[in-house]
Amino acid sequence: MKMTEPYEYSFTRYLAAKKSVDDRALNRRVLQGLQSLLLPHLGVPIHVLEVGAGIGTMIERLLDWHVLDRAVYSAVDADVKAVSEARRRLPQWAHQGGYGVTMASSPTMTLRKADQEILVTFEAARISDFVARERDCRTWDLMLANAFFDLVDLPSTVPDLLALLRPHGLLYFTINFDGLTILEPEIDPGLDARIATLYHESMDRRIVSEEPAGHSRTGRRLLTQLRACGADLLDAGGSDWIVFAGPDGYPGDEAYFLHHILHMISTALRKHPALDAKCFDGWIAERHNQVEKGTLIFMTHQIDVLGRMPGHTE
């Protein structure tokens, strides 16, 4: 089914649309490494913190894939709309999957099915404020972050987050963008390359609330930053996005996902002095047209990482 370019864009719809893209991309070897490390904790509730939790798709995934069986799960995101959507969406997903759902008076819910039970609390908070409140608590056994670290400043964010993990606490950081964006088929090889380069540079220069916010080579830099903070790297692997239309078109809502990606590129580079405005507008329009025709192929390179904090030192 063809989808024309939307008149309006919704970030929560984008997060929902990219769930299937992330599902395919997540590195299975790294994920299996996490599952093996969690095996000794089967039947015992573990405390999980997810930063940048968005609309809760990682919770759905970890339950659906039986990565978690018993957990107390804290999901934090700065986007109030995303958190509100997560609170609405997760009970619906759970009911459809056969889970019993108990809603508490606070923004907490418990999901139960067979041998799985997870208590989830959603919180809308800036990560810096959350860290300041929880600093030195060392509460969590496992920390998750999906497509998060390329939106923040690594040197200032990673050390503070890792300080929230207990000794021997695990970290599973996924879909960390690492410097490669490909759109096929080519329109103009020179222009295609220039737009990709400028888009990556816009990530490197992104400022949010007067602070640096992300980098186009986050994946490789994250590996170095984790070691600098004393974490043990246990595994890492590629988690590339590859989106294309099959005989029945793009899967799920992935046509919208592609339109939204093009919208983000357009927003980032609009009025860029290195681009002719008319030429760039034509390029964006042609890319949207390729999505409508089902001919656009989109690829990015990302990295998943699994790690563990050291134990107590004497």
Protein Blocks (a to p, Z undefined) as FASTA:
>chain_A
ZZdddfbdcfklmmmmmmmmmmmmpcfklmmmmmmmmmmmgoiacddddehklnolmmmm
mmmnomafbdcdddddfblklmmmmmmmmmmmmmmnopacdddfblcdcddehjbccddd
dddddfklmmmmmgoklmafbdcdehklmmccfklmmmmmmmmpcehiacddehiaehia
cddddfblmlmmmmmmmmmmmmmmpceehiaedjfklmmmmmmmmmmnopacfbdcdddd
cddddfkopehjlmmmmmmmmmmmmmmmgoiakbcfklmmmmmmmmmmmmmnopaccddd
ddddddddddddZZ
